[in-house]
Amino acid sequence: MEPLGMSTILLVICISCLLLSAVWKRGAQGKGKMPPGPTPLPLIGNALQLKGKPLDQALRKISEEYGPVFTLYFGMDPAVVLYGYEAIKEALIDHGNDFAARAKIPLAERTSEGKGVIFSNGENWKQIRRFILSTLRNFGMGKKSIEERIQEETRYLLEKFHDTKGQPFDPHNLLSCATSNVICSIVFGKRYEYNDEKFQTLIAVTDENNVLFNSLWGQLYNTFPVLMDLIPGPFQRMVQHCAKCREIVLEEAEEHRATLDPNSPRDFIDCFFIRMDQEKHNEPFELTMENMVICSLELFGAGTETSSMTIRYGLLILQKYPEIEEKVQEEIDRVVGRSRMPSMADRGQMPYTDAVIHEIQRFISLSPVSLPHAVVKDTPFRGYVIPKGTTIMPVLTSVLYDGKEFPNPTEFDPGHFLNKDRTFRKSNYFMPFSAGKRVCAGEGLARMELFLFFTSILQNFKLKPLTDPKDIDISPLEGGMNNFPRPYKFCVIPR
């Protein structure tokens, strides 16, 4: 018997792929009437349509052909993409309960095991989210409010800025330390010195895990988890890092348990223990030690990176536009002066500063695509039927860069958030924290941090770039799911 020729082998492969694709698509359509989308290839799905460009830009291109609701395949798994304000609002807000589940993210599941609040579902998610929201909202335990804790940390950050003595430095670690310490104050009831070894371990691990989660390795793992588990790779380190962080949180928790006073909670961990003791006989009971550890790490990770990265990106943008920096400083001098720290009570009298901070968040679109949702049941939507458990991907950049709501959206312009009379202009299109039932639980804390850190830095320092402002590149680093600012150094000159 003669060996098969190359052309015959290729023909067999092509026929097999076509048959597999037909069976695959027929099976998916049998579960519901999915929105249209580009034809996927077996095994790799629509990877070729996404290759070589930032994810939000690739999705914009596809939406131009298939409309605001379309289906993409990531590997063998379909996802429904929502593009534009109307589609996202209709799904996440108008039909929020139906779109409230969190899609399966294999790398996150491997580290959180379905616990915590960010990646969990069902009763666990409901109980934990309710507890976190109530704790942060009513956070007045001990002698300090959240605002006072942020102001305290701001003083330490300003000291570190003064210590640079006008010399060039990279603000990355200092800003991470400052935002991390705010979370440490809330979760552990204390702050750390910036050179503390345990503290720097938490920051370094959080930073590396965040980069890995948004890297090509992370995307490959989430698309082909079974295959990637067989391959040694950097994601194996992510699991080791999480184990190390859990040990640190457990050590803190044991100290808290030994000194707990139910009548005087000091921080988030104390509140968790108190609620655990109150509800331990209730069913279902989700306030467990495992959930406490995962929630603490989630607060630390999310609260550190999003705020510090936004501040770091914002300071880079203001170096490019010194005239905007000057206007902010004029408003700070007029409303706050130089003799006291800014407070949240000042924000209502500082519309330009508030507009600049909002524009920074809009312009950088830190998370171009929201963490994926999932539908909780077979869900009718815009003439389609989305099967239960299907991944939903809201493209937040499509809202933040809506040309009708924000003229010239690719330009940095604080006027996007100012009325004609120069008062602050609110916009329903401002969704940097996502929207609906899964909106970031720490949104209020993040808003407070951004305002107090930004205004305090600009109250005390003038930003001095190392290059001509017109040469500063404020486009994000390409690759991954988040928009990272480009690394930079600058000088801060006392005012």
VOBAMAR-274567 format. One record per residue (C-alpha): y, z, x; residue number from 1; residue in one letter. Coordinates in steps of 0.5 Angstrom, whole numbers, plus 500, padded with zeros to 3 digits. Each point is the difference from the previous one (the first is absolute). Last residue first. Example, Ala and Ser with C-alpha at 12.3 -4.5 7.8 and 13.67 -1.06 7.14 Angstrom:
<atoms>
+-------+-----+------+-----+---------+
! north !  up ! east ! num ! residuo !
+-------+-----+------+-----+---------+
!   498 ! 514 !  527 !   2 !       S !
!   493 ! 502 !  498 !   1 !       A !
+-------+-----+------+-----+---------+
</atoms>
This chain:
<atoms>
+-------+-----+------+-----+---------+
! north !  up ! east ! num ! residuo !
+-------+-----+------+-----+---------+
!   650 ! 590 !  511 ! 495 !       R !
!   494 ! 501 !  505 ! 494 !       P !
!   497 ! 494 !  503 ! 493 !       I !
!   493 ! 498 !  498 ! 492 !       V !
!   497 ! 495 !  505 ! 491 !       C !
!   494 ! 495 !  498 ! 490 !       F !
!   493 ! 498 !  501 ! 489 !       K !
!   496 ! 495 !  496 ! 488 !       Y !
!   493 ! 499 !  498 ! 487 !       P !
!   500 ! 494 !  494 ! 486 !       R !
!   500 ! 503 !  493 ! 485 !       P !
!   493 ! 500 !  496 ! 484 !       F !
!   499 ! 497 !  494 ! 483 !       N !
!   494 ! 502 !  497 ! 482 !       N !
!   493 ! 497 !  498 ! 481 !       M !
!   499 ! 497 !  507 ! 480 !       G !
!   503 ! 495 !  504 ! 479 !       G !
!   507 ! 498 !  502 ! 478 !       E !
!   505 ! 505 !  503 ! 477 !       L !
!   505 ! 500 !  495 ! 476 !       P !
!   507 ! 496 !  501 ! 475 !       S !
!   506 ! 504 !  502 ! 474 !       I !
!   501 ! 496 !  507 ! 473 !       D !
!   506 ! 503 !  503 ! 472 !       I !
!   504 ! 494 !  504 ! 471 !       D !
!   506 ! 500 !  495 ! 470 !       K !
!   501 ! 508 !  502 ! 469 !       P !
!   501 ! 498 !  507 ! 468 !       D !
!   494 ! 504 !  504 ! 467 !       T !
!   499 ! 507 !  502 ! 466 !       L !
!   502 ! 503 !  493 ! 465 !       P !
!   505 ! 505 !  499 ! 464 !       K !
!   500 ! 505 !  494 ! 463 !       L !
!   505 ! 504 !  499 ! 462 !       K !
!   498 ! 507 !  499 ! 461 !       F !
!   501 ! 507 !  496 ! 460 !       N !
!   502 ! 498 !  493 ! 459 !       Q !
!   495 ! 494 !  501 ! 458 !       L !
!   494 ! 504 !  502 ! 457 !       I !
!   502 ! 505 !  494 ! 456 !       S !
!   500 ! 494 !  495 ! 455 !       T !
!   494 ! 497 !  502 ! 454 !       F !
!   496 ! 506 !  500 ! 453 !       F !
!   502 ! 503 !  493 ! 452 !       L !
!   500 ! 494 !  496 ! 451 !       F !
!   493 ! 497 !  503 ! 450 !       L !
!   497 ! 507 !  499 ! 449 !       E !
!   502 ! 501 !  493 ! 448 !       M !
!   498 ! 493 !  498 ! 447 !       R !
!   493 ! 502 !  504 ! 446 !       A !
!   499 ! 507 !  496 ! 445 !       L !
!   502 ! 496 !  493 ! 444 !       G !
!   495 ! 495 !  502 ! 443 !       E !
!   494 ! 505 !  502 ! 442 !       G !
!   495 ! 498 !  494 ! 441 !       A !
!   501 ! 492 !  502 ! 440 !       C !
!   499 ! 496 !  493 ! 439 !       V !
!   493 ! 500 !  498 ! 438 !       R !
!   502 ! 501 !  492 ! 437 !       K !
!   505 ! 495 !  500 ! 436 !       G !
!   504 ! 497 !  506 ! 435 !       A !
!   500 ! 498 !  508 ! 434 !       S !
!   503 ! 505 !  504 ! 433 !       F !
!   505 ! 494 !  503 ! 432 !       P !
!   501 ! 498 !  493 ! 431 !       M !
!   508 ! 499 !  498 ! 430 !       F !
!   499 ! 495 !  495 ! 429 !       Y !
!   502 ! 505 !  495 ! 428 !       N !
!   507 ! 500 !  503 ! 427 !       S !
!   506 ! 505 !  501 ! 426 !       K !
!   507 ! 498 !  502 ! 425 !       R !
!   504 ! 505 !  504 ! 424 !       F !
!   507 ! 500 !  498 ! 423 !       T !
!   504 ! 494 !  504 ! 422 !       R !
!   504 ! 498 !  494 ! 421 !       D !
!   496 ! 494 !  500 ! 420 !       K !
!   494 ! 504 !  500 ! 419 !       N !
!   496 ! 501 !  506 ! 418 !       L !
!   493 ! 500 !  502 ! 417 !       F !
!   499 ! 493 !  502 ! 416 !       H !
!   507 ! 501 !  504 ! 415 !       G !
!   496 ! 503 !  505 ! 414 !       P !
!   498 ! 493 !  503 ! 413 !       D !
!   495 ! 499 !  505 ! 412 !       F !
!   499 ! 492 !  499 ! 411 !       E !
!   493 ! 498 !  497 ! 410 !       T !
!   501 ! 501 !  493 ! 409 !       P !
!   506 ! 496 !  500 ! 408 !       N !
!   502 ! 502 !  493 ! 407 !       P !
!   496 ! 506 !  498 ! 406 !       F !
!   498 ! 500 !  493 ! 405 !       E !
!   499 ! 493 !  499 ! 404 !       K !
!   498 ! 499 !  507 ! 403 !       G !
!   494 ! 505 !  499 ! 402 !       D !
!   499 ! 502 !  507 ! 401 !       Y !
!   498 ! 508 !  498 ! 400 !       L !
!   496 ! 497 !  494 ! 399 !       V !
!   496 ! 495 !  504 ! 398 !       S !
!   499 ! 505 !  506 ! 397 !       T !
!   496 ! 504 !  496 ! 396 !       L !
!   494 ! 496 !  499 ! 395 !       V !
!   496 ! 503 !  495 ! 394 !       P !
!   493 ! 499 !  502 ! 393 !       M !
!   494 ! 502 !  495 ! 392 !       I !
!   493 ! 501 !  501 ! 391 !       T !
!   495 ! 499 !  495 ! 390 !       T !
!   497 ! 506 !  498 ! 389 !       G !
!   499 ! 498 !  492 ! 388 !       K !
!   500 ! 493 !  499 ! 387 !       P !
!   507 ! 497 !  499 ! 386 !       I !
!   500 ! 496 !  494 ! 385 !       V !
!   506 ! 494 !  500 ! 384 !       Y !
!   505 ! 498 !  495 ! 383 !       G !
!   506 ! 504 !  503 ! 382 !       R !
!   495 ! 506 !  501 ! 381 !       F !
!   494 ! 503 !  496 ! 380 !       P !
!   497 ! 505 !  504 ! 379 !       T !
!   492 ! 502 !  501 ! 378 !       D !
!   501 ! 507 !  502 ! 377 !       K !
!   503 ! 504 !  506 ! 376 !       V !
!   504 ! 495 !  503 ! 375 !       V !
!   501 ! 500 !  507 ! 374 !       A !
!   506 ! 502 !  505 ! 373 !       H !
!   501 ! 497 !  507 ! 372 !       P !
!   505 ! 504 !  505 ! 371 !       L !
!   506 ! 496 !  498 ! 370 !       S !
!   502 ! 494 !  504 ! 369 !       V !
!   506 ! 499 !  504 ! 368 !       P !
!   499 ! 507 !  502 ! 367 !       S !
!   507 ! 501 !  504 ! 366 !       L !
!   504 ! 495 !  496 ! 365 !       S !
!   505 ! 500 !  506 ! 364 !       I !
!   505 ! 498 !  496 ! 363 !       F !
!   499 ! 504 !  494 ! 362 !       R !
!   500 ! 507 !  504 ! 361 !       Q !
!   506 ! 498 !  504 ! 360 !       I !
!   503 ! 498 !  494 ! 359 !       E !
!   499 ! 507 !  496 ! 358 !       H !
!   503 ! 503 !  507 ! 357 !       I !
!   506 ! 496 !  500 ! 356 !       V !
!   501 ! 501 !  492 ! 355 !       A !
!   500 ! 507 !  501 ! 354 !       D !
!   505 ! 500 !  506 ! 353 !       T !
!   504 ! 496 !  495 ! 352 !       Y !
!   500 ! 504 !  494 ! 351 !       P !
!   501 ! 507 !  504 ! 350 !       M !
!   503 ! 505 !  494 ! 349 !       Q !
!   493 ! 500 !  497 ! 348 !       G !
!   497 ! 501 !  507 ! 347 !       R !
!   504 ! 506 !  501 ! 346 !       D !
!   496 ! 505 !  496 ! 345 !       A !
!   494 ! 498 !  505 ! 344 !       M !
!   503 ! 504 !  505 ! 343 !       S !
!   504 ! 497 !  507 ! 342 !       P !
!   500 ! 505 !  505 ! 341 !       M !
!   507 ! 504 !  501 ! 340 !       R !
!   506 ! 499 !  505 ! 339 !       S !
!   501 ! 493 !  501 ! 338 !       R !
!   502 ! 498 !  493 ! 337 !       G !
!   496 ! 499 !  494 ! 336 !       V !
!   503 ! 495 !  495 ! 335 !       V !
!   505 ! 497 !  504 ! 334 !       R !
!   497 ! 500 !  507 ! 333 !       D !
!   493 ! 498 !  497 ! 332 !       I !
!   504 ! 494 !  496 ! 331 !       E !
!   503 ! 498 !  507 ! 330 !       E !
!   493 ! 501 !  503 ! 329 !       Q !
!   497 ! 495 !  495 ! 328 !       V !
!   506 ! 495 !  501 ! 327 !       K !
!   499 ! 500 !  508 ! 326 !       E !
!   492 ! 499 !  499 ! 325 !       E !
!   502 ! 494 !  496 ! 324 !       I !
!   505 ! 497 !  505 ! 323 !       E !
!   494 ! 501 !  505 ! 322 !       P !
!   496 ! 495 !  497 ! 321 !       Y !
!   494 ! 499 !  505 ! 320 !       K !
!   500 ! 507 !  502 ! 319 !       Q !
!   499 ! 502 !  493 ! 318 !       L !
!   494 ! 496 !  499 ! 317 !       I !
!   497 ! 504 !  506 ! 316 !       L !
!   502 ! 507 !  497 ! 315 !       L !
!   497 ! 497 !  494 ! 314 !       G !
!   493 ! 498 !  503 ! 313 !       Y !
!   499 ! 507 !  503 ! 312 !       R !
!   502 ! 504 !  494 ! 311 !       I !
!   495 ! 496 !  496 ! 310 !       T !
!   495 ! 501 !  505 ! 309 !       M !
!   501 ! 507 !  500 ! 308 !       S !
!   500 ! 501 !  492 ! 307 !       S !
!   493 ! 495 !  499 ! 306 !       T !
!   497 ! 503 !  506 ! 305 !       E !
!   500 ! 508 !  500 ! 304 !       T !
!   500 ! 501 !  492 ! 303 !       G !
!   494 ! 495 !  499 ! 302 !       A !
!   496 ! 503 !  506 ! 301 !       G !
!   502 ! 508 !  499 ! 300 !       F !
!   499 ! 499 !  492 ! 299 !       L !
!   494 ! 497 !  501 ! 298 !       E !
!   497 ! 505 !  505 ! 297 !       L !
!   502 ! 505 !  496 ! 296 !       S !
!   497 ! 497 !  494 ! 295 !       C !
!   493 ! 499 !  504 ! 294 !       I !
!   500 ! 507 !  502 ! 293 !       V !
!   501 ! 503 !  493 ! 292 !       M !
!   495 ! 495 !  497 ! 291 !       N !
!   495 ! 502 !  504 ! 290 !       E !
!   502 ! 508 !  499 ! 289 !       M !
!   499 ! 498 !  493 ! 288 !       T !
!   505 ! 499 !  494 ! 287 !       L !
!   495 ! 496 !  496 ! 286 !       E !
!   497 ! 504 !  495 ! 285 !       F !
!   497 ! 496 !  494 ! 284 !       P !
!   499 ! 505 !  497 ! 283 !       E !
!   504 ! 507 !  501 ! 282 !       N !
!   497 ! 506 !  503 ! 281 !       H !
!   504 ! 499 !  507 ! 280 !       K !
!   507 ! 499 !  496 ! 279 !       E !
!   504 ! 506 !  502 ! 278 !       Q !
!   497 ! 501 !  507 ! 277 !       D !
!   501 ! 492 !  502 ! 276 !       M !
!   507 ! 501 !  497 ! 275 !       R !
!   502 ! 505 !  505 ! 274 !       I !
!   496 ! 497 !  505 ! 273 !       F !
!   504 ! 493 !  499 ! 272 !       F !
!   507 ! 504 !  500 ! 271 !       C !
!   498 ! 503 !  506 ! 270 !       D !
!   499 ! 494 !  503 ! 269 !       I !
!   506 ! 497 !  498 ! 268 !       F !
!   505 ! 505 !  502 ! 267 !       D !
!   502 ! 507 !  501 ! 266 !       R !
!   497 ! 503 !  493 ! 265 !       P !
!   502 ! 507 !  498 ! 264 !       S !
!   497 ! 503 !  495 ! 263 !       N !
!   493 ! 498 !  502 ! 262 !       P !
!   501 ! 503 !  507 ! 261 !       D !
!   495 ! 496 !  505 ! 260 !       L !
!   500 ! 503 !  507 ! 259 !       T !
!   492 ! 498 !  501 ! 258 !       A !
!   500 ! 494 !  496 ! 257 !       R !
!   506 ! 497 !  504 ! 256 !       H !
!   497 ! 501 !  506 ! 255 !       E !
!   494 ! 496 !  498 ! 254 !       E !
!   504 ! 495 !  497 ! 253 !       A !
!   503 ! 499 !  507 ! 252 !       E !
!   494 ! 499 !  503 ! 251 !       E !
!   497 ! 495 !  495 ! 250 !       L !
!   507 ! 496 !  501 ! 249 !       V !
!   498 ! 499 !  507 ! 248 !       I !
!   493 ! 499 !  499 ! 247 !       E !
!   502 ! 495 !  495 ! 246 !       R !
!   504 ! 496 !  505 ! 245 !       C !
!   494 ! 500 !  505 ! 244 !       K !
!   496 ! 497 !  495 ! 243 !       A !
!   505 ! 495 !  498 ! 242 !       C !
!   501 ! 497 !  507 ! 241 !       H !
!   492 ! 500 !  501 ! 240 !       Q !
!   500 ! 495 !  493 ! 239 !       V !
!   506 ! 496 !  503 ! 238 !       M !
!   496 ! 499 !  507 ! 237 !       R !
!   494 ! 497 !  496 ! 236 !       Q !
!   506 ! 495 !  497 ! 235 !       F !
!   501 ! 498 !  508 ! 234 !       P !
!   494 ! 496 !  500 ! 233 !       G !
!   492 ! 500 !  501 ! 232 !       P !
!   497 ! 495 !  495 ! 231 !       I !
!   495 ! 502 !  495 ! 230 !       L !
!   505 ! 504 !  495 ! 229 !       D !
!   504 ! 493 !  501 ! 228 !       M !
!   494 ! 496 !  496 ! 227 !       L !
!   500 ! 505 !  494 ! 226 !       V !
!   507 ! 501 !  500 ! 225 !       P !
!   502 ! 492 !  499 ! 224 !       F !
!   507 ! 500 !  497 ! 223 !       T !
!   502 ! 507 !  501 ! 222 !       N !
!   498 ! 500 !  507 ! 221 !       Y !
!   503 ! 493 !  502 ! 220 !       L !
!   506 ! 503 !  497 ! 219 !       Q !
!   500 ! 506 !  505 ! 218 !       G !
!   498 ! 496 !  506 ! 217 !       W !
!   506 ! 495 !  498 ! 216 !       L !
!   505 ! 506 !  500 ! 215 !       S !
!   503 ! 504 !  495 ! 214 !       N !
!   495 ! 506 !  500 ! 213 !       F !
!   500 ! 499 !  508 ! 212 !       L !
!   507 ! 501 !  500 ! 211 !       V !
!   500 ! 506 !  495 ! 210 !       N !
!   494 ! 503 !  504 ! 209 !       N !
!   504 ! 500 !  506 ! 208 !       E !
!   506 ! 503 !  497 ! 207 !       D !
!   496 ! 506 !  497 ! 206 !       T !
!   496 ! 501 !  506 ! 205 !       V !
!   507 ! 500 !  504 ! 204 !       A !
!   503 ! 505 !  495 ! 203 !       I !
!   494 ! 505 !  499 ! 202 !       L !
!   499 ! 500 !  508 ! 201 !       T !
!   508 ! 501 !  501 ! 200 !       Q !
!   500 ! 506 !  495 ! 199 !       F !
!   493 ! 503 !  504 ! 198 !       K !
!   504 ! 499 !  507 ! 197 !       E !
!   506 ! 503 !  498 ! 196 !       D !
!   506 ! 496 !  503 ! 195 !       N !
!   504 ! 499 !  494 ! 194 !       Y !
!   500 ! 508 !  498 ! 193 !       E !
!   496 ! 501 !  494 ! 192 !       Y !
!   503 ! 501 !  493 ! 191 !       R !
!   497 ! 505 !  495 ! 190 !       K !
!   497 ! 501 !  493 ! 189 !       G !
!   494 ! 496 !  501 ! 188 !       F !
!   501 ! 495 !  495 ! 187 !       V !
!   507 ! 500 !  498 ! 186 !       I !
!   503 ! 502 !  507 ! 185 !       S !
!   494 ! 495 !  503 ! 184 !       C !
!   503 ! 495 !  496 ! 183 !       I !
!   507 ! 501 !  502 ! 182 !       V !
!   497 ! 500 !  507 ! 181 !       N !
!   497 ! 493 !  500 ! 180 !       S !
!   507 ! 497 !  498 ! 179 !       T !
!   503 ! 503 !  506 ! 178 !       A !
!   494 ! 499 !  505 ! 177 !       C !
!   500 ! 493 !  497 ! 176 !       S !
!   507 ! 499 !  502 ! 175 !       L !
!   500 ! 503 !  507 ! 174 !       L !
!   494 ! 495 !  501 ! 173 !       N !
!   503 ! 494 !  498 ! 172 !       H !
!   507 ! 501 !  503 ! 171 !       P !
!   499 ! 496 !  506 ! 170 !       D !
!   505 ! 502 !  505 ! 169 !       F !
!   506 ! 497 !  504 ! 168 !       P !
!   505 ! 505 !  503 ! 167 !       Q !
!   506 ! 503 !  496 ! 166 !       G !
!   498 ! 508 !  502 ! 165 !       K !
!   493 ! 499 !  497 ! 164 !       T !
!   500 ! 507 !  499 ! 163 !       D !
!   505 ! 499 !  494 ! 162 !       H !
!   495 ! 496 !  496 ! 161 !       F !
!   495 ! 506 !  501 ! 160 !       K !
!   505 ! 505 !  498 ! 159 !       E !
!   501 ! 495 !  494 ! 158 !       L !
!   493 ! 500 !  498 ! 157 !       L !
!   500 ! 508 !  500 ! 156 !       Y !
!   506 ! 500 !  495 ! 155 !       R !
!   496 ! 495 !  496 ! 154 !       T !
!   494 ! 505 !  500 ! 153 !       E !
!   504 ! 505 !  496 ! 152 !       E !
!   503 ! 495 !  496 ! 151 !       Q !
!   493 ! 498 !  497 ! 150 !       I !
!   498 ! 507 !  499 ! 149 !       R !
!   506 ! 502 !  496 ! 148 !       E !
!   499 ! 494 !  496 ! 147 !       E !
!   493 ! 502 !  499 ! 146 !       I !
!   502 ! 506 !  497 ! 145 !       S !
!   500 ! 506 !  505 ! 144 !       K !
!   499 ! 508 !  499 ! 143 !       K !
!   492 ! 500 !  498 ! 142 !       G !
!   498 ! 495 !  495 ! 141 !       M !
!   505 ! 496 !  497 ! 140 !       G !
!   496 ! 494 !  499 ! 139 !       F !
!   500 ! 499 !  492 ! 138 !       N !
!   500 ! 492 !  501 ! 137 !       R !
!   496 ! 500 !  506 ! 136 !       L !
!   495 ! 504 !  497 ! 135 !       T !
!   500 ! 497 !  493 ! 134 !       S !
!   499 ! 493 !  503 ! 133 !       L !
!   494 ! 502 !  505 ! 132 !       I !
!   497 ! 504 !  494 ! 131 !       F !
!   500 ! 494 !  495 ! 130 !       R !
!   498 ! 495 !  506 ! 129 !       R !
!   494 ! 505 !  501 ! 128 !       I !
!   498 ! 501 !  493 ! 127 !       Q !
!   500 ! 492 !  498 ! 126 !       K !
!   497 ! 497 !  507 ! 125 !       W !
!   494 ! 505 !  499 ! 124 !       N !
!   499 ! 498 !  493 ! 123 !       E !
!   500 ! 493 !  501 ! 122 !       G !
!   502 ! 497 !  507 ! 121 !       N !
!   501 ! 501 !  507 ! 120 !       S !
!   504 ! 496 !  505 ! 119 !       F !
!   506 ! 503 !  500 ! 118 !       I !
!   499 ! 507 !  497 ! 117 !       V !
!   495 ! 504 !  505 ! 116 !       G !
!   492 ! 498 !  499 ! 115 !       K !
!   497 ! 494 !  500 ! 114 !       G !
!   496 ! 501 !  506 ! 113 !       E !
!   507 ! 500 !  504 ! 112 !       S !
!   498 ! 497 !  507 ! 111 !       T !
!   495 ! 495 !  497 ! 110 !       R !
!   503 ! 499 !  494 ! 109 !       E !
!   506 ! 498 !  503 ! 108 !       A !
!   497 ! 495 !  505 ! 107 !       L !
!   496 ! 497 !  493 ! 106 !       P !
!   506 ! 499 !  496 ! 105 !       I !
!   497 ! 500 !  493 ! 104 !       K !
!   506 ! 499 !  495 ! 103 !       A !
!   504 ! 506 !  497 ! 102 !       R !
!   500 ! 501 !  493 ! 101 !       A !
!   507 ! 500 !  496 ! 100 !       A !
!   500 ! 492 !  497 !  99 !       F !
!   497 ! 502 !  493 !  98 !       D !
!   505 ! 506 !  500 !  97 !       N !
!   506 ! 497 !  502 !  96 !       G !
!   500 ! 494 !  495 !  95 !       H !
!   507 ! 500 !  499 !  94 !       D !
!   502 ! 503 !  507 !  93 !       I !
!   494 ! 497 !  505 !  92 !       L !
!   498 ! 494 !  496 !  91 !       A !
!   507 ! 497 !  497 !  90 !       E !
!   504 ! 503 !  505 !  89 !       K !
!   496 ! 496 !  505 !  88 !       I !
!   500 ! 494 !  496 !  87 !       A !
!   508 ! 500 !  499 !  86 !       E !
!   502 ! 502 !  507 !  85 !       Y !
!   496 ! 494 !  504 !  84 !       G !
!   493 ! 499 !  502 !  83 !       Y !
!   494 ! 504 !  498 !  82 !       L !
!   494 ! 498 !  504 !  81 !       V !
!   493 ! 501 !  496 !  80 !       V !
!   495 ! 501 !  505 !  79 !       A !
!   493 ! 497 !  501 !  78 !       P !
!   494 ! 503 !  505 !  77 !       D !
!   496 ! 495 !  504 !  76 !       M !
!   504 ! 500 !  506 !  75 !       G !
!   507 ! 501 !  497 !  74 !       F !
!   500 ! 496 !  494 !  73 !       Y !
!   507 ! 498 !  497 !  72 !       L !
!   502 ! 500 !  493 !  71 !       T !
!   507 ! 498 !  497 !  70 !       F !
!   505 ! 503 !  496 !  69 !       V !
!   507 ! 498 !  501 !  68 !       P !
!   499 ! 493 !  500 !  67 !       G !
!   494 ! 496 !  503 !  66 !       Y !
!   504 ! 495 !  505 !  65 !       E !
!   506 ! 504 !  502 !  64 !       E !
!   496 ! 506 !  499 !  63 !       S !
!   496 ! 497 !  506 !  62 !       I !
!   506 ! 500 !  505 !  61 !       K !
!   503 ! 506 !  498 !  60 !       R !
!   493 ! 503 !  502 !  59 !       L !
!   500 ! 497 !  507 !  58 !       A !
!   507 ! 503 !  501 !  57 !       Q !
!   498 ! 507 !  497 !  56 !       D !
!   494 ! 500 !  505 !  55 !       L !
!   504 ! 498 !  506 !  54 !       P !
!   497 ! 493 !  503 !  53 !       K !
!   495 ! 497 !  504 !  52 !       G !
!   494 ! 500 !  495 !  51 !       K !
!   501 ! 502 !  493 !  50 !       L !
!   497 ! 494 !  497 !  49 !       Q !
!   495 ! 499 !  505 !  48 !       L !
!   497 ! 507 !  498 !  47 !       A !
!   499 ! 498 !  493 !  46 !       N !
!   493 ! 503 !  499 !  45 !       G !
!   497 ! 501 !  507 !  44 !       I !
!   493 ! 500 !  497 !  43 !       L !
!   500 ! 494 !  496 !  42 !       P !
!   506 ! 496 !  500 !  41 !       L !
!   505 ! 502 !  495 !  40 !       P !
!   504 ! 495 !  495 !  39 !       T !
!   507 ! 501 !  499 !  38 !       P !
!   502 ! 504 !  494 !  37 !       G !
!   499 ! 501 !  493 !  36 !       P !
!   500 ! 506 !  496 !  35 !       P !
!   494 ! 503 !  498 !  34 !       M !
!   496 ! 500 !  493 !  33 !       K !
!   495 ! 505 !  501 !  32 !       G !
!   494 ! 502 !  503 !  31 !       K !
!   496 ! 493 !  499 !  30 !       G !
!   506 ! 497 !  504 !  29 !       Q !
!   498 ! 504 !  506 !  28 !       A !
!   493 ! 498 !  499 !  27 !       G !
!   502 ! 493 !  499 !  26 !       R !
!   504 ! 500 !  507 !  25 !       K !
!   494 ! 503 !  504 !  24 !       W !
!   495 ! 495 !  497 !  23 !       V !
!   505 ! 494 !  501 !  22 !       A !
!   502 ! 503 !  507 !  21 !       S !
!   492 ! 501 !  502 !  20 !       L !
!   498 ! 493 !  498 !  19 !       L !
!   506 ! 497 !  504 !  18 !       L !
!   498 ! 504 !  506 !  17 !       C !
!   493 ! 498 !  500 !  16 !       S !
!   502 ! 493 !  499 !  15 !       I !
!   505 ! 500 !  506 !  14 !       C !
!   494 ! 504 !  504 !  13 !       I !
!   495 ! 495 !  498 !  12 !       V !
!   505 ! 494 !  502 !  11 !       L !
!   501 ! 503 !  506 !  10 !       L !
!   493 ! 501 !  502 !   9 !       I !
!   499 ! 492 !  498 !   8 !       T !
!   505 ! 498 !  504 !   7 !       S !
!   498 ! 504 !  506 !   6 !       M !
!   493 ! 497 !  500 !   5 !       G !
!   494 ! 504 !  498 !   4 !       L !
!   494 ! 500 !  505 !   3 !       P !
!   495 ! 495 !  499 !   2 !       E !
!   493 ! 502 !  497 !   1 !       M !
+-------+-----+------+-----+---------+
</atoms>
